[in-house]
Amino acid sequence: MQRLFPALVGLVIALTVLSSCMFVVRERDAVLLFALGEVRKTIVEPGLYFKLPPPFQTVTRLDKRLQTIETNDPERIQTSEKKNLLIDSFVKWRIDDPRLFYVTFGVNERAAVERLQAQIRDALNASVNVRTVQAVVSTERDAIMREILSNVQARAKPLGVDVVDVRLRRIEFAPEISESVYRRMEAERKQEANRLRASGAADGERIRAQADRQRQEMLATAYAQAQAIMGEGDGEAAGIYAGAYGKNPQFYDFYRSLEAYGKSFGGQGDTLVISPKSDFFKFWGAAEGENASQQSRSAAPAVQ
């Protein structure tokens, strides 16, 4: 038993020394290997590794996982119009160079977060101060996020930090300017509505004017065609009348006289003052018109 005890003590010591010479790097870790207080190696690949026992070599672990910085209170940023906006943002970042990160911050990630927040605040001010409220709120929001990301990435790279993404989560008006901004936006919308109404009224007048012009053109064309057709009809009628008159002039003269009688005595109260000897009554008593003047004197009334 006395012989086994020293052997057990030696085995425990050997296992302790062996365990101090072994370390495991996990997926989420970045390990710095120190030798006498100086960084000798950076290990980011997971696995089992060996080193000299302390104090000859020691290891320091850093978290290389993707991390998020969220603002507790919205930042008050002023636009080019001297209007205050409350902007709430968040940032995704991770350790890119463990050696640089350790030299800058040690193992204090809180210090890194505070440094990044200050850089983000500066970049946010630089991008928003040169833009109007409308540009920040709607039209150039994506451009602002790209500018902030590029600015912060360039400033965080020498610190061993990689800024992956920057997002403006919420943008609100400061209470003291909300009412005035809303009134201005309402006035702009009313102005735009009036412009659209005026444009619509002008388009309506133009369309109506075109329709009236087309109507007048169609009526003029139709009238010209009707007059042409009427002229052709009158010409054909005149030709027919002329042909009929040429075949039997006496009958034609008699027919025309009957038409004249019908038009002259169409109503009960019609009065005609004319001499009974006139040629107008030449067919009044004689169907063929012969000696109509003598016969019509006794048959035709002088008045009525």
C-alpha positions in Angstrom: 0.0 0.0 0.0 2.8 2.3 0.8 4.3 1.6 -2.6 1.0 2.3 -4.4 0.4 5.7 -2.8 3.4 7.5 -4.5 2.4 6.0 -7.8 -1.2 7.3 -7.4 0.1 10.7 -6.4 2.4 10.7 -9.5 -0.6 9.7 -11.7 -2.8 12.5 -10.4 0.0 15.0 -10.9 0.6 13.7 -14.4 -3.1 13.8 -15.3 -3.3 17.4 -13.9 -0.4 18.5 -15.9 -1.8 16.7 -19.0 -5.2 18.3 -18.6 -3.6 21.8 -18.2 -1.8 21.1 -21.5 -5.1 20.4 -23.3 -8.0 22.8 -24.2 -11.1 22.6 -26.4 -12.2 25.3 -28.8 -15.9 25.4 -29.3 -17.8 26.6 -32.4 -18.7 29.9 -30.7 -15.2 30.6 -29.4 -12.2 32.5 -30.6 -9.1 31.5 -28.5 -6.0 33.6 -27.9 -2.9 31.5 -26.9 -0.6 33.5 -24.6 3.0 32.8 -23.8 4.5 34.7 -20.9 1.8 37.4 -21.4 2.2 37.8 -25.2 -0.3 36.6 -27.8 1.4 33.8 -29.7 -1.5 32.3 -31.7 -5.1 32.9 -32.6 -7.4 29.9 -32.9 -10.9 30.1 -34.4 -11.4 26.6 -35.7 -13.2 24.2 -33.3 -11.3 21.2 -32.0 -8.9 19.8 -29.4 -5.6 21.6 -29.0 -2.4 21.3 -26.8 -0.3 23.8 -25.1 2.4 24.2 -22.4 1.1 24.2 -18.9 0.6 27.5 -17.0 2.3 29.8 -16.5 4.2 29.1 -19.7 1.1 29.2 -21.9 -2.4 30.3 -21.1 -5.6 30.7 -23.2 -8.3 33.5 -23.3 -11.6 32.9 -24.9 -13.7 35.5 -26.8 -17.3 35.1 -28.1 -17.2 35.2 -31.9 -21.0 34.8 -32.4 -23.2 37.3 -34.1 -24.3 39.8 -31.5 -27.0 42.6 -31.5 -26.8 46.1 -30.1 -30.3 47.7 -29.5 -30.8 51.2 -28.4 -32.6 51.5 -25.0 -33.8 55.0 -25.8 -34.4 56.5 -29.3 -31.7 58.9 -30.5 -32.7 62.5 -31.0 -31.3 63.5 -34.4 -31.8 66.9 -36.1 -32.5 67.2 -39.8 -31.4 69.8 -42.3 -34.7 71.7 -41.5 -33.7 71.9 -37.8 -36.4 69.4 -37.0 -35.8 66.8 -34.3 -36.5 63.1 -35.0 -36.5 60.2 -32.6 -34.7 57.3 -34.3 -34.6 53.8 -32.9 -31.9 51.4 -34.5 -30.2 48.1 -34.0 -26.8 46.8 -35.1 -25.5 43.3 -35.9 -21.8 42.8 -35.2 -19.2 40.2 -34.3 -15.5 39.8 -33.6 -13.6 39.7 -36.8 -10.0 39.8 -35.6 -9.6 38.5 -32.0 -6.1 39.8 -31.6 -7.1 43.4 -32.5 -10.2 43.1 -30.4 -8.3 42.0 -27.4 -5.6 44.7 -27.8 -8.4 47.3 -28.0 -10.9 46.1 -25.4 -9.4 43.1 -23.6 -12.2 40.8 -22.7 -14.6 43.6 -21.9 -17.3 43.3 -24.5 -19.3 46.1 -22.8 -16.6 48.5 -23.7 -16.8 47.4 -27.4 -20.6 47.9 -27.3 -20.3 51.4 -26.0 -17.6 52.3 -28.6 -19.8 50.9 -31.4 -22.9 52.8 -30.1 -20.9 56.1 -30.2 -19.7 55.4 -33.7 -23.3 54.6 -34.8 -24.6 57.8 -33.2 -21.9 59.8 -35.1 -22.7 58.1 -38.4 -26.5 58.6 -37.9 -26.0 62.3 -37.2 -23.8 62.7 -40.3 -26.4 61.0 -42.6 -29.6 62.6 -41.1 -28.3 66.2 -40.6 -28.0 66.8 -44.4 -31.5 65.5 -45.2 -35.0 66.7 -44.9 -37.7 65.1 -42.8 -39.4 63.6 -45.8 -36.2 62.1 -47.1 -35.4 60.5 -43.8 -38.8 59.2 -43.1 -39.7 57.8 -46.6 -37.6 58.5 -49.8 -34.0 57.9 -48.6 -34.3 55.6 -45.7 -32.5 52.7 -47.4 -29.7 55.1 -48.5 -29.2 56.3 -45.0 -28.9 52.7 -43.6 -26.3 51.9 -46.3 -24.3 55.1 -45.5 -24.3 54.3 -41.8 -23.3 50.7 -42.4 -20.4 51.7 -44.6 -19.3 54.4 -42.2 -19.4 52.2 -39.1 -17.7 49.3 -40.9 -14.7 51.5 -41.9 -14.3 52.8 -38.3 -14.8 49.4 -36.6 -12.5 47.4 -38.8 -9.3 48.6 -37.0 -10.9 47.6 -33.7 -11.2 44.0 -34.8 -15.0 44.2 -35.2 -17.1 43.4 -38.2 -20.4 45.3 -38.4 -22.7 43.1 -40.4 -25.9 45.2 -40.6 -27.5 48.4 -39.4 -31.2 49.0 -39.4 -33.4 52.0 -38.6 -36.2 50.2 -36.8 -38.5 53.2 -36.0 -38.5 56.9 -36.9 -40.8 59.3 -35.1 -41.3 63.0 -34.8 -40.3 64.7 -31.6 -43.5 65.8 -29.7 -42.8 69.5 -30.1 -42.8 69.2 -33.9 -45.4 66.5 -34.6 -48.4 68.8 -34.9 -46.6 71.3 -37.2 -45.3 68.4 -39.4 -48.8 66.9 -39.6 -50.3 70.2 -40.6 -47.7 70.7 -43.3 -48.2 67.2 -44.6 -52.0 67.8 -44.7 -51.4 71.1 -46.6 -49.2 69.3 -49.1 -51.8 66.6 -49.7 -54.5 69.2 -50.2 -52.3 71.1 -52.6 -51.7 67.8 -54.5 -55.4 67.0 -54.5 -56.2 70.5 -55.9 -53.6 70.1 -58.6 -55.1 66.7 -59.6 -58.6 68.2 -59.6 -57.5 71.1 -61.8 -55.7 68.7 -64.1 -58.8 66.6 -64.3 -61.0 69.6 -65.1 -58.6 70.7 -67.8 -58.7 67.2 -69.3 -62.5 67.2 -69.1 -62.7 70.5 -70.9 -60.3 69.4 -73.6 -62.2 66.1 -74.1 -65.6 68.0 -74.3 -64.1 70.5 -76.8 -62.8 67.6 -78.9 -66.2 65.9 -78.8 -68.0 69.2 -79.7 -65.6 69.7 -82.6 -66.2 66.2 -83.8 -69.9 66.6 -83.5 -69.8 69.8 -85.5 -67.7 68.2 -88.1 -70.0 65.2 -88.3 -73.1 67.4 -88.5 -71.5 69.5 -91.2 -70.5 66.4 -93.2 -74.0 65.0 -92.8 -75.6 68.3 -93.8 -73.4 68.5 -96.9 -74.3 64.9 -97.9 -78.0 65.6 -97.3 -77.8 68.7 -99.4 -76.0 66.8 -102.1 -78.7 64.1 -102.0 -81.5 66.6 -102.0 -79.9 68.4 -104.9 -79.7 65.1 -106.8 -83.3 64.4 -105.9 -84.4 67.9 -107.0 -82.5 67.5 -110.2 -84.1 64.1 -110.9 -87.6 65.5 -110.0 -87.1 68.5 -112.3 -86.0 66.1 -115.0 -89.1 64.0 -114.4 -91.3 67.1 -114.4 -89.7 68.3 -117.5 -90.2 65.0 -119.2 -93.9 64.8 -118.2 -94.4 68.4 -119.2 -92.9 67.7 -122.6 -95.2 64.7 -123.2 -98.5 66.5 -122.3 -98.1 70.3 -121.6 -101.9 70.8 -121.2 -102.2 68.1 -118.5 -99.2 69.4 -116.7 -100.5 73.0 -116.7 -103.9 71.7 -115.5 -102.2 69.7 -112.6 -100.1 72.6 -111.5 -103.3 74.8 -111.4 -105.0 72.3 -109.2 -102.1 72.3 -106.8 -102.3 76.1 -106.7 -106.0 75.9 -106.0 -105.4 73.5 -103.1 -102.7 75.7 -101.5 -104.7 78.9 -102.0 -108.0 77.6 -100.5 -106.7 75.2 -97.9 -108.5 76.8 -94.9 -112.0 78.0 -94.1 -111.0 81.6 -93.5 -108.7 82.0 -96.5 -109.4 85.1 -98.6 -108.0 85.7 -102.1 -108.4 89.1 -103.8 -107.9 88.6 -107.5 -109.7 89.3 -110.7 -111.9 86.5 -112.0 -110.5 87.1 -115.5 -107.0 86.2 -114.3 -105.3 83.2 -115.8 -105.3 81.8 -112.3 -109.0 80.7 -112.9 -108.6 79.6 -116.4 -109.4 76.0 -115.4 -112.1 76.9 -113.0 -114.9 76.2 -115.4 -113.3 74.5 -118.3 -111.3 71.3 -117.7 -109.2 71.7 -120.9 -108.6 75.4 -120.3 -110.2 76.6 -123.5 -112.2 79.9 -123.2 -111.4 79.7 -119.5 -111.4 83.4 -119.1 -114.9 83.9 -120.3 -116.3 80.9 -118.3 -114.4 81.8 -115.1 -115.9 85.3 -114.9 -119.3 83.8 -114.0 -118.1 80.8 -111.9 -115.3 82.2 -109.8 -116.0 84.3 -106.7 -114.4 87.7 -106.5 -113.7 87.5 -102.8 -113.3 84.4 -100.6 
